[in-house]
Amino acid sequence: MNELPENHPLSDGRTTHAPLVRALRGDRPERLPVWFMRQAGRSLPEYREIRKSIGMLEACLEPEVATEITLQPIRRHGVDAAVFFSDIVVPLLLAGVDVDLVAGRGPVFAHPVRTAEDVARCRREFGPDRLREAIEPVRAAVSRTVEELGSTPLIGFAGAPFTLAAYLVEGAPSKDHLRARSLMHSDPETWRELLDWTAELSDVFLTAQVEAGASAVQLFDSWAGSLGVADYRDHVAPASRRALQTVQSMRLPGGGAPLPTIHFAVGSGHLLEEVATLGTSAHGIDWRTPLDEASARFGDRFPLQGNLDPAYLDAPAEVLEAHLDDVVRRGRRAPGHVLNLGHGVPPSADPDVLTRIVELAHER
């Protein structure tokens, strides 16, 4: 068991009773907490103004810039938590992997990882120790942000091992992740080594954010929905458990409550019984699975996060409000509920609509 530092916001009381923290621990605070995934600030004009002069990965690693972007949705929307501004490939970049974010395409890797020799080289040259040596800009940005937030929690996040591995094997975004899934079956030992390595990087990245002051973390698995149940259970879930191992062991000083943790996997409605074994405090549900159905399949054991359909952001106000009411009603079955979209905020979203969602949630 690892104790949180005494000056951590959960230890010194700043965020202990925040609505988000309470909901993730299975409580029902006076107001329904809400935040928006995947850099809600990217739909804001103030975000676009900053990005005119700095690239995405550079912005993630410049503490002043990362802090400013993280805080923008708090100022604009009044959400109940900030999500740390970063990207899922940042741990790979800091560990030394040659990766670039190509506009309109996504992460592109100069050297895809497809053989046992490739994986051995990654483990030898881009290991967790190298990440620890390079992670100070992330720690600095988190510490700076936490000071600014005061009693508002910061959510740290990392990409799940499978999502990182899928990008690495494909070399770029893919619709079906066929190369990754083929490696999983054609060379399961190499696949296991690859997932062990990406899990170690995710672990280090999450742990650094918590040690610097994050009050909760989310493991984000963009591509888990491409997997069948058996493949997820046998070849992926163990690595996700490994990625969460350290942060799940963190407790308040004196052996108190554990750090709140969230798992979110896109398109994973068929995997709910398996993701229930990961040990996280709460589970994010995408828009495809109603929250009451998800809670029933979880045995009503977990607080849930979600799951407004992003497609409703462009709907008439009364249609959006009816959808929100339906989500809130269904979420009441779970022990706790954090309102969120069932995926990330689209860059084209109207910021005023997001602000209105927060206002409506706080009235419920």
N, C-alpha and C positions, 0 to 999 in steps of 0.2 A: 504494500500500500504506500502511495506517495502523498504527502501532505501538500496542500496548496500553500504558497508563501503567505506569511501573516499580513502582508500589504496587498494581497489579491482582493479584488472587489467582492468576491464571495466570502472571504475571510474577515474583512473589516466592516462588512455590513452594507456597503454601497449598493450592491445589486441583489443581496440575499432575498429581499422581499419584492423584487421587481415582478410585474405580472408575467413576463415571459418565463422567468426562472420558476415561478410557482406553477405555471401551467405545465411546464416540462417535467415537473415532479409530481404531477397528478392532482394538482389543486385547481380550484375554480376561483380565480381572482375577481375583484369587483368589476373589472372591465376585460373584455376579450382581447388578448394581445395579438398584434399583427406585425409582420415584417414581410419584406419582399425579397425573393431569391434572385441570385445571379446578378449582382450589381444593379440594383434598382436605379441607381444614379445614371445609368447609361442612357436613359430616356430623357434626361434633364438637359436643358440648354447650357447650364453652368458646367456640366460634365463635358459636353461637346466643346465648349470653349477651352477647357484645360487640354483636351486631347488634340487640339489643333497644333500644339507645339511639342507634344511628347508621345512616343509610342506606347502601346499597351504594356508591354513587359517593362519598359523603362519606368512607367508610372507606378507599376506594382512595387518597384524596388527603390523608389525615391520616397523616404518616409513622410516628408511634408506633403507631397502630392497624394500618396496613398491615404493619408489621414484626411485630407480635405475631401477627397472623393467619397470616402467611407461616411463622412458626416453629412454630406449633401442630402441624402434621403431623410435623415433625421430632421434637418432644418425645414425641408420642403414639405414632408408628409406627416411628421409627428408619429412615426412608427415606434414600436415598443422595444426595438433592438436594432442595432447596426450590424451588418454583415461585413466582415473585413474585406476590403478591396484587394483582390489578388486574382490569380488565374490557376487552373489546375496544373498547368505545366511549370509553374514557378519552382517547385521542388526539384524537378528534373533539370531545369536551367541552372539553378544554384549548385546542383551536384556536378555540373560540367557537361551535360548533354547538349549537343548542338541542335537547338530548336528555334523556330521562328514562327510568329503568328502572322500569317499571310491574310491580308484584307480580303474578305469575301470567301475565304476558304477555311481558315482555322490553323491549328498547329501543324507545322510541316517539319519533319525530322530529316536532317542531312544523311543520317545513316540508320535506316530501319533495323530493328532487332528481330532477327528471324531464325538464328541458329544457336546451337549450344555455345559456339565460340563467341557469338555476339553477346549472349547473356553473361558469359564468364568475363568478358571485357568490361561490361557495364558494372558488374559487381566489384571488379578489381579497380577500375578507374573512377567510377562515379558512385561510390558507396555513401552510406549515411554519415560517416565521419567528415567527408568532404562537404556535405550539406550543412552539418553543424558548424563548420568553419566559416561558411559563407552566409549564414542565415541572420546575421546581425541586422541588416536593413529591415527584415520582417519584424524582428523583436522590437526594434526602435519604433517602427510605424505603429505596432500594436500598443506599446506603452504610451506613445504620444496620443493615440486615439482614445484609449481608456481614460486618460487624464481629462480629455475634453468632454467625454460622455458623462462623467459623474455617476449618477444612479441608473443610467441606461445601460443595459448589458451589451457587450460586444460578442458576436458569434464568430468564432474562427471556423475555417473550413479547409478541407482538402479533397482532392479527387480520390476516388476509391482505387485500389490496386488494379482491378480489372479494366477500368476506364483508361488509366495510364498505360497499362500493358497493351490494350487494343490500339491506342494511338501509336505506340512505339512499333508494334509489329506491322501495322498497316503503313506507317510512315506519314500518314495524313488522315483526316477524317474519312470515314467509310460508312456506307449505308447498312451493310450487313456484317462487317467485321469478319469476313470469311477467312482471311489469312490467320487472324488471331484464333478463331475457333478451330481452324485446321491444325495449327500448332498445338493446341490444347490436347488434341487426340492423337496426332502423329508422333509427338514427342512429349509425353506427359511429364517426364522428369525435367526437361528444359523449361516447360511451361511453369512447373512448380517453382523452379529457381527464379524465373522471371517475376512471378507474383510475390515471392518472398522478398525480392529486392524492392519492388515498387511499394510493398506494404511497409517495409522499413523506412522508406523515404516519407510516406504519408504519416507514419507514426512520429517521426522527428518533426515534421512540419506542424502537425497538430499540437504536439507537446510544447514546442517553442511558443506558439500563440497563447496557449493556456498559461504557461509560466510568465508570459509578459502581461497577462491580465484578461484574456478572453473568459467570459462567464459561461459559455457553452460552445460546443463545436458541432458541425455537421459534416458527415462523410457523404460526398455527392458522387453517385454512380450513374454517369450519363448513359452508359451502354448496356447495363445489366438486362434490360428488356429484350435484348437479342438472344438471350440464353434460355435453354430449356431448364426445367426444374432440376433434373439430375446433374446437368453440367454446372449449374450454379451451386448446388449443394456440395458436389464433390471437388470442383476445380476452382471455385471463386470465393465462396463464403469463408473458408479458413483464412484466406489472405485478408479479407475485410475485418475479421476478428483480430488478426494480428495488427492491423493498422490502428485499431481502436484500443489496443491492449493497455498502453500507458495511460491515456487520458481516462479510461474507465476505472483505473486504479486510484485516481486522484480523489482525495477527500479533504473536507474542511479540517483545520487543525484540531487535534484531539479525537480523530476518528469519526468526524461528522458525516454529513450527507455527501454523496458522490457528485462529481461534476456532471451537469446535464449534457447528454449526448443525443444527437439526432442522426438517423440514417435516412437518406432519400435516394431512391433509384427510379429513374424514368422508365415507364412502361412495364412496371414490375408487379402488376396486379396478380399475375399467375404465380408469383414467388413469395407472397406474403408469409406463408407458413415457414418458409426458409429464412427470410430476413428476420423473422421473430427470434431466431436463435442467435443473432449477433450480439445481443446483450445491451443494446442502446436503451436510453431512457425513453425515447420517443421515436416515432416513425413518420416521415413525410409520405404523403399519398398523392400521386398525380391525379389529374382531373378525370381519368377513366374509371376509377373505382369510387363509388360513393362512400363517404366516411363511416356511415353506420354499418355498411357491409364489411368494410375493412376491419372495423372494431370487432364485429362479430367473429370474423375469421381469426383475429388475434385473441379471442376469448375475453375481450374487453379488459385486457391487461395493461395496455399502453396508452399514454397520451398521444394524440395524433396532430399532425401539422398539415394544413392544406384547406381546401384543394379547389379554389376558384379556377375555372377554365379561362386561360388567357384570351380565348376567342371572344369572351363576353366584354372585354375592355372596350370594344368598339360598338357594343350594343346600346340601344336606347337606355336612358337612365333607369326607367321602371323595370326593364328586362334584367339589367345588371343587378338591381336591388333585390328582385325576386330570386335570382340565382344565389346571391349572397345569403339571403334568408334561408334558402334550402340547405346550403352548405353548413350554416351555423346550426340549424335544426338537427341535421344528421350528425354533426360533430358532438352534440350533447350526449351521445351514447358513450363516448370514450371517457376515461377518467379525467382527461384534460384536453384542451384544444387550443392550438395556436393557428390563427387564420393566416393563410398565405395563398399565393397562386399555386396551381398544380404543376407549375414549371416556372422558368425564369420570366422576368419582365421583358417583353419585346422592345427593341430600341425605338419602335414607332409609337409606343404607348403615350397617351395624353397624360402628362403629369397631374393635371387637375382631376382626372378620373381616379388615379391612384390615391390622391389625397382624400377624395370623397369616400373611397372604400375604407380608409382608416377611420374617418368620421363615423361612417355607418357601423363599423365593427365596434367602436367604442360606445355606441348607443345601444347595442344589443345586450 
